[in-house]
Amino acid sequence: MDSVDDYLDEILAAITLLPPRDLSLAEAFGAVLAQDVTAQWALPAFDNSAMDGYAVRSADVAGAPVTLPVDGEIAAGDTTARELAPGTCIRIMTGAALPAGADAVVPVELTDAGTRAVDIREVVAAGASIRRRGGDALPGDLLLAQGARIGAVQLGLLAAAGLDAVSGRPRPRVTVISTGDELVEPGQPLMPGQIWESNSVMLAAAARQAGCPVTRYPVVRDSADAVLAAVQDAMASADVLVTSGGVSMGAEHDVVKAALSKLGTVQFRQVAMQPGMPQGFGLVGSGVPIFTLPGNPVSAYVSFQLFVAPALDAFQTLQPKRIAPRRAVLMTPARSPANKRSFLRGVLDQQPGEAAAVTPVSGQASHQLASLALANALIIVPESVTALDAGTVVDVMELP
């Protein structure tokens, strides 16, 4: 059997970066920048007020408390050129352009909020409550470096810098396919021997949780020709395909294996792990990666987090995220099969000032989705370990 680490290395080596393209701001969330972004203009573009208050010459309020006449008002967005006469003030709103001659803003809280004349109770120094032109960035300054992922704040910065598009590698498009004659869409009546289809719903949500646009393909029946046709149809509009079911070792209804073996590019193997031993991976069509995950729901989900999630990162960056375990104290004993790396479902608890603790949930079989729903972590048991006592410090992988 392949080791978990070797199998993941093989997968990541086969993934190639998506080509960069121009992305509108509406498309750019989650993308990875393909080149540096520098400021074309000063940010902010003009001196402006950081507070609602009164624009003043600091020398005129040096003897506060003082009373100054109010010479009008400047609202945010007012483009009229204004100049402050000595011995006066102008009421000003947050974000409004500072009038020529003013070198400070008195917050309204330090005044009586007068409209014709205002009592200013405290001295303010030159520069007080002013956002200076270029205080955030000057033309030519680096705003975002190549390789940065565009999140909400980065998207806001691009907009603030006046950019409506950026060159980046978008999130890969994922299509999820479930196979099986026994599968029925949720909400439909069941016949004896049928089950409601859950894997594609779960895996599509996991891919969406990873930030990817997702298509959930209609259930494909247990026919090698039907599976092959679905894969060929789906790969035309996907960057990665994920199937579940039909890959167990030696069963006559392993239709995914039968269908993809005709393409000659997908390798099926056993990985030394539990749950999720039967796995398949390869390239189809013009090089579209395909993951063939087991049909048991827990096996499929664990396999997604271990192998598919890092691969989705690899479409955008040469340094994809890998499993990053943390340490926790095992609260109850646990067992594991020999020569397999186990991923036991558990509840991770971290109280302030205490070591993290993890408790295995009851029900560790690969079909028990209800116990997976209770878990927030996977307890990683090495291949050489078959039993763990309570109090053992273990590696834990947090679930998203």
matplotlib code that plots the C-alpha trace (Angstrom):
import matplotlib.pyplot as plt

x = [0.0, 1.1, 1.7, -0.5, 2.5, 3.8, 0.3, -0.2, 3.3, 2.3, -0.9, 0.7, 3.5, 0.8, -1.1, -0.1, -0.8, -3.8, -2.9, -3.4, -6.1, -7.6, -10.2, -12.8, -13.2, -16.4, -14.4, -11.2, -12.1, -10.0, -7.7, -3.9, -2.1, 0.0, 2.0, 2.8, 0.2, 1.6, -0.2, -0.8, -2.0, -1.5, -3.8, -5.5, -5.4, -5.8, -5.5, -8.8, -10.5, -10.4, -13.2, -16.4, -15.4, -13.9, -11.0, -8.8, -5.4, -3.7, -2.3, -5.9, -6.8, -3.5, -5.2, -8.2, -10.9, -11.6, -14.6, -14.2, -16.7, -17.8, -17.3, -19.5, -19.2, -17.4, -19.1, -17.4, -17.4, -17.5, -15.0, -15.1, -11.7, -11.9, -9.4, -9.6, -9.2, -7.1, -9.2, -12.0, -13.0, -14.9, -17.2, -16.0, -17.2, -15.1, -13.4, -13.9, -11.0, -9.1, -9.3, -6.1, -4.6, -6.0, -3.5, -5.7, -9.2, -11.0, -13.3, -16.9, -16.7, -14.3, -16.8, -20.3, -21.2, -22.0, -23.1, -22.4, -19.7, -18.2, -16.7, -13.5, -12.7, -9.3, -6.0, -5.2, -1.8, -0.9, -1.8, -4.5, -7.2, -5.9, -5.3, -2.4, -2.2, -0.2, -0.4, -1.5, 0.5, 2.4, 2.6, 4.9, 4.5, 3.9, 0.3, 0.1, 2.8, 2.7, 1.4, -0.9, -4.4, -7.2, -9.4, -12.0, -9.4, -7.2, -10.2, -11.1, -7.5, -7.7, -10.9, -9.5, -6.6, -8.9, -8.4, -11.4, -9.4, -6.3, -4.2, -4.6, -5.0, -8.7, -9.9, -10.2, -13.7, -14.8, -17.3, -18.5, -20.0, -21.6, -22.3, -24.7, -28.0, -28.9, -28.8, -31.9, -32.0, -32.9, -36.6, -37.6, -39.3, -37.1, -37.6, -36.1, -32.4, -32.0, -30.4, -30.5, -27.5, -25.3, -21.7, -22.0, -23.9, -21.2, -18.2, -19.6, -20.0, -16.5, -15.1, -17.3, -15.9, -12.4, -13.5, -14.1, -16.9, -18.7, -21.0, -22.8, -23.5, -26.7, -26.4, -24.8, -26.1, -23.9, -22.8, -19.2, -20.5, -22.7, -19.8, -17.4, -19.9, -20.4, -16.7, -16.2, -19.1, -18.0, -14.3, -15.1, -16.1, -14.0, -10.5, -10.8, -13.2, -14.2, -16.1, -17.3, -18.1, -17.2, -13.5, -13.5, -11.0, -12.2, -16.0, -17.8, -19.7, -16.7, -17.9, -15.7, -12.6, -14.0, -14.9, -11.6, -9.4, -10.5, -8.8, -5.6, -4.5, -6.1, -4.3, -6.2, -4.4, -4.7, -3.4, -2.4, -5.1, -8.4, -10.9, -10.4, -8.0, -9.2, -8.2, -7.7, -6.1, -5.0, -5.5, -8.2, -8.9, -6.5, -5.0, -7.9, -7.1, -9.6, -10.0, -12.0, -12.9, -14.5, -18.3, -18.5, -19.3, -16.7, -14.0, -15.0, -14.9, -11.6, -10.0, -11.2, -9.5, -6.3, -5.8, -8.3, -8.1, -4.2, -4.5, -7.0, -4.4, -1.8, -3.8, -3.0, 0.3, 3.5, 3.3, -0.1, -1.3, -0.6, -1.9, -0.9, -1.6, -1.6, -1.0, -3.7, -4.2, -6.3, -9.1, -10.2, -8.3, -8.3, -7.4, -6.1, -5.4, -1.8, 0.1, -2.4, -2.6, -5.9, -7.9, -10.3, -13.2, -12.9, -14.0, -11.2, -11.6, -9.3, -10.0, -8.1, -4.9, -5.2, -3.7, -5.9, -7.9, -9.5, -12.1, -12.9, -16.6, -18.5, -19.0, -15.9, -17.2, -16.8, -20.5, -21.4, -21.9, -23.8, -20.6, -18.6, -21.1, -20.3, -16.5, -14.4, -11.1, -9.4, -7.0, -4.0, -2.7, 0.6, 0.9, 3.0, 0.6, -2.4, -3.5, -3.4, -4.0, -5.9, -3.5, -1.3, -0.4, -1.5, -1.5, -4.8, -6.0, -8.7, -11.6, -12.8]
y = [0.0, 3.6, 5.8, 8.9, 11.2, 9.5, 9.6, 13.2, 14.0, 12.2, 14.2, 17.6, 16.8, 16.3, 19.5, 22.5, 26.1, 27.6, 30.2, 33.8, 35.9, 39.4, 39.2, 41.9, 42.8, 40.7, 37.7, 38.2, 37.1, 34.0, 34.4, 34.5, 37.5, 36.7, 39.9, 42.7, 45.5, 49.0, 52.2, 54.4, 57.3, 58.5, 57.0, 59.0, 61.3, 64.5, 65.8, 65.1, 65.2, 62.1, 63.5, 65.4, 68.8, 72.1, 72.8, 75.4, 77.0, 75.6, 79.0, 80.3, 77.8, 77.9, 80.0, 77.8, 78.1, 80.4, 81.3, 81.4, 82.4, 79.5, 80.2, 77.5, 73.7, 71.1, 67.8, 64.6, 64.6, 68.4, 69.2, 73.0, 74.6, 76.3, 78.4, 79.1, 82.7, 83.4, 83.8, 81.6, 77.9, 75.8, 73.0, 69.8, 66.2, 63.0, 62.4, 65.9, 67.7, 69.9, 73.6, 75.5, 77.2, 74.7, 72.6, 70.8, 69.6, 70.1, 67.2, 68.3, 66.6, 69.4, 72.1, 73.3, 72.3, 75.9, 76.7, 80.5, 80.7, 77.8, 77.6, 75.5, 74.2, 72.6, 73.2, 71.0, 70.7, 71.1, 67.9, 66.8, 64.6, 65.0, 62.2, 63.3, 62.7, 59.5, 58.5, 55.0, 54.7, 56.9, 56.3, 53.3, 51.8, 48.0, 47.4, 43.6, 41.2, 38.5, 35.3, 37.1, 35.6, 38.1, 38.2, 40.7, 43.3, 42.8, 43.3, 46.5, 47.8, 47.1, 49.1, 51.9, 52.1, 52.6, 49.2, 47.5, 44.4, 42.4, 39.6, 36.5, 32.7, 32.0, 29.3, 26.0, 25.0, 21.7, 19.2, 16.5, 13.2, 10.5, 7.0, 4.2, 2.6, 2.8, 6.6, 8.7, 12.5, 13.8, 14.5, 11.7, 8.5, 5.5, 1.9, -1.0, -1.1, 2.6, 5.4, 9.2, 10.6, 12.5, 12.3, 14.8, 17.2, 17.0, 17.1, 20.0, 21.9, 21.0, 22.3, 25.5, 25.8, 25.8, 28.8, 27.0, 27.4, 24.0, 22.0, 19.0, 16.6, 14.5, 11.0, 8.6, 5.1, 2.0, 1.7, 2.1, 3.8, 6.2, 7.1, 7.6, 9.8, 11.9, 12.4, 13.4, 15.8, 17.3, 17.8, 20.3, 23.0, 21.9, 22.3, 19.3, 16.4, 14.5, 11.2, 9.1, 5.4, 2.6, 2.2, -0.6, -3.4, -6.2, -5.7, -6.3, -3.0, -0.8, 1.2, 4.2, 2.0, 0.2, 3.5, 5.4, 2.4, 2.9, 6.3, 4.8, 7.7, 7.1, 4.8, 3.0, 1.9, 1.2, 3.8, 2.8, 4.7, 4.3, 5.3, 5.7, 3.0, 2.6, 5.7, 6.7, 9.7, 10.7, 13.1, 12.9, 14.8, 17.6, 17.1, 17.6, 16.0, 13.5, 12.2, 9.0, 8.8, 5.9, 5.6, 5.5, 9.0, 9.4, 7.9, 10.3, 13.3, 12.4, 11.7, 15.1, 16.9, 15.0, 14.9, 17.1, 20.2, 20.6, 20.0, 22.8, 25.1, 23.8, 25.1, 28.6, 28.4, 26.4, 26.1, 24.5, 24.0, 20.5, 18.9, 21.1, 19.0, 20.4, 18.6, 17.6, 15.3, 12.2, 12.0, 8.3, 5.3, 4.6, 1.7, 1.6, -1.2, -2.1, -0.7, 2.0, 5.7, 6.2, 9.4, 9.0, 11.5, 13.5, 16.6, 19.1, 21.3, 24.2, 26.0, 29.2, 28.4, 24.7, 22.2, 21.2, 18.0, 15.7, 13.0, 10.4, 10.3, 7.0, 5.3, 5.3, 3.2, 4.7, 4.9, 6.7, 10.3, 11.3, 10.8, 12.8, 15.7, 15.7, 15.9, 19.0, 17.3, 14.1, 12.3, 11.1, 7.7, 6.6, 3.4, 1.7, 2.4, 0.1, 1.4, 4.7, 5.3, 8.2, 11.0, 10.4, 13.5, 13.0, 14.9, 16.4, 17.8, 20.4, 20.2, 23.3]
z = [0.0, -0.6, 2.4, 2.9, 2.5, -0.7, -2.2, -1.5, -2.9, -6.1, -6.4, -5.8, -8.3, -11.0, -10.4, -12.5, -11.8, -13.5, -16.0, -14.8, -16.3, -15.8, -13.1, -12.3, -8.7, -8.7, -9.8, -7.9, -4.4, -3.5, -6.4, -6.1, -7.6, -10.6, -10.3, -7.9, -7.5, -6.9, -6.2, -9.2, -7.1, -3.5, -0.9, 0.3, -2.7, -0.7, 2.9, 4.6, 8.0, 10.2, 12.4, 12.2, 13.6, 12.7, 10.4, 12.1, 12.1, 15.2, 16.1, 16.4, 19.1, 21.0, 23.7, 24.1, 25.3, 22.3, 20.2, 16.4, 13.7, 11.5, 7.8, 6.2, 6.0, 3.9, 3.4, 2.2, -1.5, -1.8, -4.6, -4.2, -3.5, -0.1, 1.9, 5.6, 6.6, 9.7, 12.9, 11.5, 11.2, 8.8, 9.9, 8.3, 8.0, 8.2, 4.8, 3.5, 1.9, 4.2, 3.2, 2.3, 5.3, 7.8, 9.7, 12.3, 12.9, 16.3, 17.0, 17.5, 20.9, 22.1, 21.1, 21.7, 18.1, 17.1, 13.5, 13.3, 16.0, 18.0, 21.4, 21.3, 24.7, 24.2, 22.4, 19.4, 17.8, 14.2, 12.3, 14.7, 13.2, 9.7, 7.2, 5.1, 1.3, 0.7, 4.4, 3.4, 0.1, -2.3, -6.1, -6.8, -3.3, -3.3, -2.2, -2.7, -3.6, -6.3, -4.7, -2.2, -1.9, -2.4, 0.6, 1.7, 2.9, -0.2, -2.4, -0.5, -1.0, -4.8, -5.0, -2.8, -5.2, -8.1, -9.8, -11.4, -12.5, -11.5, -13.0, -10.9, -10.7, -9.9, -7.6, -9.6, -10.8, -9.2, -10.5, -8.1, -9.4, -7.3, -8.7, -7.7, -8.6, -4.9, -4.8, -4.7, -4.5, -1.0, -0.6, -3.0, -1.7, -1.2, -2.4, -0.5, -0.9, -1.8, 0.2, -0.2, -1.9, 0.5, -0.8, -3.6, -1.4, 1.2, -1.1, -3.1, 0.1, 1.2, -2.1, -1.7, 1.8, 0.3, -1.8, -5.2, -7.6, -7.7, -9.9, -8.4, -11.3, -11.3, -9.9, -12.4, -12.5, -12.2, -15.8, -17.0, -20.2, -18.2, -15.9, -18.8, -20.6, -17.4, -16.9, -20.5, -20.3, -16.9, -17.7, -20.5, -17.8, -14.8, -13.6, -11.3, -11.0, -7.8, -7.9, -5.0, -5.2, -7.5, -6.5, -4.0, -4.6, -6.7, -6.7, -10.0, -9.7, -9.5, -12.5, -11.9, -12.2, -15.2, -17.0, -16.2, -17.0, -20.6, -20.5, -19.3, -17.2, -13.8, -11.3, -8.6, -5.4, -1.8, 0.7, 4.2, 5.9, 7.7, 6.7, 2.9, 1.8, -1.8, -3.8, -7.4, -9.1, -12.5, -15.5, -18.0, -21.2, -21.7, -18.3, -15.9, -12.5, -11.3, -7.7, -7.4, -3.7, -1.8, -1.5, 2.2, 3.3, 6.1, 3.9, 1.1, 3.4, 5.1, 1.7, 0.5, 3.4, 3.1, -0.7, -2.6, -0.4, -0.7, -4.5, -4.8, -3.3, -5.7, -8.6, -7.4, -5.5, -5.6, -1.8, -1.1, 2.4, 3.8, 7.0, 9.9, 13.0, 16.5, 19.8, 22.2, 25.2, 24.4, 27.0, 26.5, 25.1, 21.4, 19.1, 15.5, 13.0, 12.4, 9.5, 8.7, 9.6, 11.3, 11.3, 14.2, 14.6, 17.8, 19.6, 20.3, 23.3, 24.2, 27.5, 28.3, 30.2, 29.7, 27.3, 24.3, 24.9, 22.4, 22.9, 20.3, 19.4, 19.6, 16.3, 14.1, 11.2, 7.7, 7.1, 10.3, 9.1, 12.3, 14.3, 11.8, 12.2, 15.9, 15.4, 14.8, 14.4, 13.3, 15.7, 13.8, 14.9, 13.3, 11.3, 14.0, 16.8, 17.5, 20.9, 22.7, 26.4, 27.9, 28.7, 25.6, 23.7, 20.1, 16.7, 15.8, 12.5, 12.9, 10.5, 8.6]

ax = plt.figure().add_subplot(projection="3d")
ax.plot(x, y, z, "-o")
ax.set_aspect("equal")
plt.show()
